[in-house]
Amino acid sequence: MTHSDSSPARYLHLFMRMLEQRDIDCTPALSPLGVDRASLAHPVAKVPTLPAIEVFQRLVAQHGGPALGLEAGRLITWGELGDMGRAMLSCDTFGEAMCCAQEFYPLIAPTFRMDVTRQPQSMTLTWRPVRAVPYDFVLFCFDMALGTMDAMLARMLGDAAPFCDAYLTRARPAHVAAYRSLRRLRCHFGEPGVPSLRLDLPPDLWDHPMAMRNPDELAVLRAGLQRKVQPVTTDGMSQWVDMMLREATGEQPSQAFLAQVAGMSTSSLARRLAAEGTTFRAIANRTRHDLARQLLKGGELSVTDVGSRLGYADTPSFVRAFKAAEGTTPGRFAKP
């Protein structure tokens, strides 16, 4: 099993343990993995990524629905992350700990990327997928990250933990009431952009001292982590680009932006797509046309609104592009 097709088993183990404490037998759901339940508990165990996602999806569908992500996230502590967690605890400040997580995030969750930025008015953490995985799983993982960060702030700062704002590109979900259980995070939905979760923290949190800071231990742990971490190789790059374009809200991302998310140059992304027999423009045109068809058939938006939502410069540009691909105008296509 290569680095690019495996993920830490710890999250599946914690999730299943949570369900088992509710007297739910999770063993039947493990069939896609072909492993026994006990093996998932090993601290460094890995599982094939896509079969593991299928197990998550089965368990969520059968035993409680999408709100389980928030609950599962609260179970992830520094200690559950092994050497990665110990390295973060050994950092001098919370900001340094988050930068450590960013650097070694492939060891935490190889299907996602975490970015940390420090600004005068806020400290921002952003998560985005870097592999083509089912969108419902992306949303589940965002919920897990929310649960983890909410619990982490409470454990670290107690009643002094500040209220922070979380911004999700997903539409307002049916289980929105579940987000009110977050003690320190206020969630906002429908943010424009590619699938992402952004957390805005007060800027003074950056310099908050870590209680177990230890520079000597950090140096040893970092050396070990550097030997383990590898660049995430995104297999099926064209599928990932398609997912990011298809699930983007309010705007269509550029090739340069997606290359940045994937951690490569624009030319490297173009070469990767060419190796798969396609181009960014071809994927973008196909995806935009598919989305246009869906929105027009939905009947809730005018032709002008559909074109604007999909990023066309003006309505005539949208009409020409749609007619070239479909053979008819969007107005005629939308008629019952």
C-alpha positions as CSV (number, residue, x, y, z in Angstrom):
1,M,0.0,0.0,0.0
2,T,1.5,3.4,-1.0
3,H,1.3,6.6,0.9
4,S,-1.1,8.1,-1.6
5,D,-3.8,5.4,-1.2
6,S,-3.7,4.9,2.5
7,S,-4.9,6.9,5.5
8,P,-4.5,6.7,9.3
9,A,-6.9,4.2,10.8
10,R,-7.2,6.2,14.0
11,Y,-10.3,8.2,12.9
12,L,-12.2,5.1,11.8
13,H,-11.3,3.4,15.1
14,L,-12.5,6.3,17.2
15,F,-15.7,6.6,15.2
16,M,-16.5,2.9,15.5
17,R,-15.6,3.0,19.2
18,M,-18.1,5.9,19.7
19,L,-20.8,3.8,18.0
20,E,-19.9,0.6,19.9
21,Q,-20.4,2.5,23.2
22,R,-24.0,2.9,22.0
23,D,-24.2,-0.9,21.6
24,I,-23.9,-0.8,17.8
25,D,-22.1,-3.6,16.1
26,C,-19.8,-2.0,13.5
27,T,-18.1,-5.2,12.4
28,P,-20.4,-6.0,9.4
29,A,-19.5,-2.5,7.9
30,L,-15.8,-3.4,7.7
31,S,-16.2,-5.8,4.7
32,P,-14.9,-3.3,2.2
33,L,-11.6,-3.1,4.1
34,G,-11.0,-6.8,4.6
35,V,-9.4,-6.2,8.1
36,D,-10.4,-7.2,11.6
37,R,-11.8,-4.7,14.0
38,A,-8.9,-5.0,16.5
39,S,-6.2,-4.1,13.9
40,L,-7.7,-0.6,13.6
41,A,-6.7,0.2,17.2
42,H,-3.0,0.1,16.5
43,P,-1.5,3.6,16.9
44,V,0.2,3.6,13.4
45,A,-2.3,1.4,11.6
46,K,-3.3,2.5,8.0
47,V,-6.2,1.6,5.9
48,P,-6.9,1.9,2.1
49,T,-8.5,5.4,1.7
50,L,-11.4,4.8,-0.6
51,P,-12.6,1.5,1.1
52,A,-12.3,3.3,4.5
53,I,-14.5,6.1,3.2
54,E,-17.1,3.6,2.1
55,V,-17.1,2.2,5.7
56,F,-17.7,5.7,7.1
57,Q,-20.5,6.3,4.6
58,R,-22.2,3.0,5.6
59,L,-22.0,3.7,9.3
60,V,-23.2,7.3,9.0
61,A,-26.2,6.2,6.8
62,Q,-27.1,3.3,9.1
63,H,-26.5,4.8,12.6
64,G,-27.4,8.4,13.0
65,G,-26.8,10.6,10.0
66,P,-24.4,13.4,9.1
67,A,-24.4,15.1,12.6
68,L,-22.2,12.3,13.8
69,G,-19.2,14.1,12.3
70,L,-19.3,16.8,15.0
71,E,-19.5,14.2,17.8
72,A,-16.7,12.1,16.4
73,G,-14.5,15.2,16.0
74,R,-14.7,15.9,19.8
75,L,-13.0,12.6,20.4
76,I,-9.8,13.6,18.6
77,T,-7.3,14.9,21.1
78,W,-3.6,15.8,20.9
79,G,-2.8,12.3,22.3
80,E,-4.8,10.5,19.6
81,L,-2.5,12.0,16.9
82,G,0.6,10.2,18.3
83,D,4.0,11.8,17.5
84,M,2.2,14.5,15.5
85,G,0.2,15.4,18.6
86,R,3.2,15.3,20.9
87,A,5.1,17.6,18.5
88,M,2.2,20.1,18.5
89,L,2.1,20.0,22.4
90,S,5.9,20.6,22.5
91,C,5.6,23.8,20.4
92,D,6.2,27.2,22.1
93,T,2.9,28.8,21.1
94,F,-0.5,27.8,19.7
95,G,0.4,29.5,16.4
96,E,3.5,27.4,16.1
97,A,1.5,24.3,16.9
98,M,-0.9,25.1,14.1
99,C,2.0,25.7,11.7
100,C,3.4,22.3,12.7
101,A,0.1,20.7,11.9
102,Q,0.1,22.5,8.5
103,E,3.6,21.2,7.7
104,F,2.9,17.6,8.5
105,Y,-0.8,17.5,7.6
106,P,-0.4,14.6,5.2
107,L,0.3,12.5,8.3
108,I,-2.9,13.7,9.9
109,A,-5.3,13.5,7.0
110,P,-3.7,12.9,3.5
111,T,-6.9,13.6,1.6
112,F,-7.0,17.2,2.9
113,R,-4.8,20.3,3.1
114,M,-4.7,22.7,6.0
115,D,-3.4,26.3,5.6
116,V,-2.5,28.7,8.4
117,T,-2.3,32.4,7.9
118,R,-1.6,35.2,10.4
119,Q,-3.3,38.5,9.8
120,P,-3.6,41.7,11.9
121,Q,-7.2,41.0,12.7
122,S,-7.3,37.2,12.8
123,M,-5.5,33.9,12.7
124,T,-7.1,31.8,10.0
125,L,-7.2,28.1,9.5
126,T,-8.5,26.7,6.2
127,W,-9.1,23.1,5.2
128,R,-9.7,21.9,1.6
129,P,-9.7,18.5,0.0
130,V,-6.7,17.6,-2.2
131,R,-8.0,14.3,-3.5
132,A,-11.2,13.3,-5.4
133,V,-13.3,11.9,-2.6
134,P,-17.1,11.8,-2.3
135,Y,-18.5,15.2,-1.4
136,D,-20.6,13.9,1.5
137,F,-17.4,12.6,3.0
138,V,-15.8,16.0,2.6
139,L,-18.6,17.6,4.5
140,F,-18.4,14.9,7.2
141,C,-14.6,15.6,7.6
142,F,-15.3,19.3,7.9
143,D,-17.7,18.6,10.7
144,M,-15.1,16.5,12.4
145,A,-12.6,19.4,12.1
146,L,-15.2,21.7,13.7
147,G,-15.8,19.3,16.6
148,T,-12.1,18.8,17.1
149,M,-11.2,22.5,17.1
150,D,-14.2,23.4,19.4
151,A,-13.2,20.8,21.9
152,M,-9.5,21.7,21.6
153,L,-10.1,25.4,22.4
154,A,-12.3,24.4,25.4
155,R,-9.7,22.0,26.8
156,M,-6.9,24.5,26.3
157,L,-8.5,27.7,27.5
158,G,-11.6,26.6,29.5
159,D,-14.1,29.3,30.1
160,A,-11.7,31.9,28.7
161,A,-11.9,30.3,25.2
162,P,-13.1,33.0,22.8
163,F,-16.0,32.7,20.4
164,C,-14.8,32.2,16.9
165,D,-16.4,32.2,13.4
166,A,-16.4,29.2,11.1
167,Y,-17.2,29.6,7.4
168,L,-18.4,26.7,5.3
169,T,-19.0,26.7,1.5
170,R,-21.8,24.1,1.9
171,A,-25.4,25.2,1.9
172,R,-27.2,25.4,5.2
173,P,-27.7,21.8,6.1
174,A,-30.9,20.1,7.4
175,H,-29.1,19.2,10.6
176,V,-28.1,22.9,11.2
177,A,-29.4,22.6,14.8
178,A,-26.6,20.2,15.6
179,Y,-24.0,23.1,15.1
180,R,-25.5,24.9,18.1
181,S,-23.9,22.3,20.3
182,L,-20.5,23.8,19.4
183,R,-19.4,25.8,22.5
184,R,-17.1,28.3,21.0
185,L,-17.7,28.2,17.2
186,R,-20.4,30.1,15.3
187,C,-21.0,28.6,11.9
188,H,-21.8,30.4,8.7
189,F,-22.9,28.6,5.6
190,G,-23.0,29.2,1.9
191,E,-19.6,31.0,1.6
192,P,-18.4,31.4,-2.0
193,G,-15.5,29.3,-3.3
194,V,-14.3,25.8,-3.6
195,P,-15.2,23.2,-0.9
196,S,-13.6,24.5,2.2
197,L,-13.8,25.2,5.9
198,R,-12.3,28.4,7.2
199,L,-11.9,29.1,10.9
200,D,-11.2,32.7,12.0
201,L,-9.6,32.9,15.4
202,P,-8.6,36.0,17.5
203,P,-5.0,37.1,16.6
204,D,-3.8,36.9,20.2
205,L,-4.3,33.2,20.2
206,W,-1.2,32.9,18.0
207,D,1.1,33.8,20.9
208,H,-0.8,31.7,23.5
209,P,1.8,29.5,25.3
210,M,1.5,25.8,25.0
211,A,1.4,24.2,28.5
212,M,3.8,21.4,27.6
213,R,6.3,23.3,25.4
214,N,9.6,21.6,25.1
215,P,12.0,22.7,22.3
216,D,14.3,19.8,22.8
217,E,11.6,17.2,22.4
218,L,10.1,19.1,19.5
219,A,13.4,18.9,17.6
220,V,13.5,15.2,18.0
221,L,9.9,14.7,17.1
222,R,10.1,17.0,14.0
223,A,13.1,15.0,12.7
224,G,11.1,11.8,13.0
225,L,8.0,13.4,11.3
226,Q,10.1,14.7,8.4
227,R,11.3,11.2,7.7
228,K,7.7,10.0,7.5
229,V,6.0,12.7,5.6
230,Q,5.8,12.6,1.8
231,P,4.2,15.0,-0.7
232,V,0.6,14.0,-1.3
233,T,0.3,12.6,-4.8
234,T,-3.2,13.2,-6.1
235,D,-4.2,10.3,-8.2
236,G,-7.0,11.0,-10.5
237,M,-6.2,14.8,-10.8
238,S,-8.9,15.3,-13.4
239,Q,-11.5,13.8,-11.0
240,W,-10.3,16.2,-8.2
241,V,-10.5,19.2,-10.5
242,D,-14.0,18.2,-11.6
243,M,-15.1,17.8,-7.9
244,M,-13.7,21.2,-6.9
245,L,-15.4,22.9,-9.8
246,R,-18.7,21.1,-9.5
247,E,-19.0,21.8,-5.8
248,A,-17.8,25.4,-5.9
249,T,-20.3,28.0,-4.8
250,G,-20.8,31.5,-6.0
251,E,-17.7,31.6,-8.2
252,Q,-15.6,29.3,-10.5
253,P,-12.0,28.9,-9.4
254,S,-9.2,29.4,-11.8
255,Q,-6.6,26.9,-12.8
256,A,-3.9,28.9,-10.9
257,F,-6.0,28.8,-7.7
258,L,-6.6,25.0,-7.9
259,A,-2.9,24.5,-8.6
260,Q,-2.1,26.4,-5.4
261,V,-4.6,24.3,-3.4
262,A,-3.0,21.2,-4.7
263,G,0.5,22.5,-3.8
264,M,1.9,22.7,-7.3
265,S,2.5,25.2,-10.1
266,T,0.0,25.9,-12.7
267,S,2.2,24.3,-15.4
268,S,2.5,21.2,-13.2
269,L,-1.2,20.9,-12.9
270,A,-1.6,21.3,-16.7
271,R,1.0,18.5,-17.2
272,R,-0.8,16.2,-14.8
273,L,-4.1,16.8,-16.5
274,A,-2.5,16.3,-19.9
275,A,-1.2,12.9,-18.7
276,E,-4.8,12.0,-18.0
277,G,-5.8,13.1,-21.5
278,T,-7.6,16.3,-20.7
279,T,-7.1,20.0,-19.9
280,F,-8.4,22.4,-17.2
281,R,-10.5,24.2,-19.8
282,A,-12.2,21.0,-21.0
283,I,-13.1,20.0,-17.5
284,A,-14.3,23.5,-16.7
285,N,-16.4,23.7,-19.8
286,R,-18.0,20.3,-19.2
287,T,-18.6,21.0,-15.5
288,R,-20.1,24.4,-16.1
289,H,-22.4,23.0,-18.8
290,D,-23.6,20.2,-16.5
291,L,-24.3,22.7,-13.8
292,A,-26.1,25.0,-16.2
293,R,-28.4,22.2,-17.3
294,Q,-29.2,21.4,-13.7
295,L,-29.9,25.0,-12.7
296,L,-32.0,25.6,-15.8
297,K,-34.1,22.5,-15.2
298,G,-34.5,23.4,-11.6
299,G,-36.6,26.3,-12.8
300,E,-35.7,28.6,-9.8
301,L,-33.2,30.9,-11.6
302,S,-33.5,33.0,-14.8
303,V,-31.1,32.5,-17.7
304,T,-29.2,35.7,-16.6
305,D,-28.9,34.4,-13.0
306,V,-27.6,31.0,-14.1
307,G,-25.0,32.7,-16.3
308,S,-23.9,35.0,-13.5
309,R,-23.7,32.2,-10.9
310,L,-21.5,30.2,-13.2
311,G,-19.1,33.1,-13.8
312,Y,-19.9,34.1,-17.3
313,A,-19.0,37.7,-18.2
314,D,-22.5,38.5,-19.4
315,T,-25.7,36.8,-20.5
316,P,-24.8,36.7,-24.3
317,S,-21.6,34.9,-23.5
318,F,-23.5,32.3,-21.5
319,V,-26.1,31.8,-24.2
320,R,-23.4,31.3,-26.9
321,A,-21.5,28.8,-24.8
322,F,-24.6,26.9,-23.8
323,K,-25.9,26.7,-27.4
324,A,-22.5,25.6,-28.7
325,A,-22.5,22.6,-26.3
326,E,-26.2,21.8,-26.2
327,G,-27.5,22.8,-29.7
328,T,-30.2,25.0,-28.3
329,T,-30.5,28.1,-26.2
330,P,-30.7,28.0,-22.4
331,G,-34.2,29.6,-22.6
332,R,-35.6,26.9,-24.8
333,F,-33.8,24.2,-22.8
334,A,-35.4,25.4,-19.6
335,K,-38.9,25.2,-21.0
336,P,-41.0,22.2,-19.7
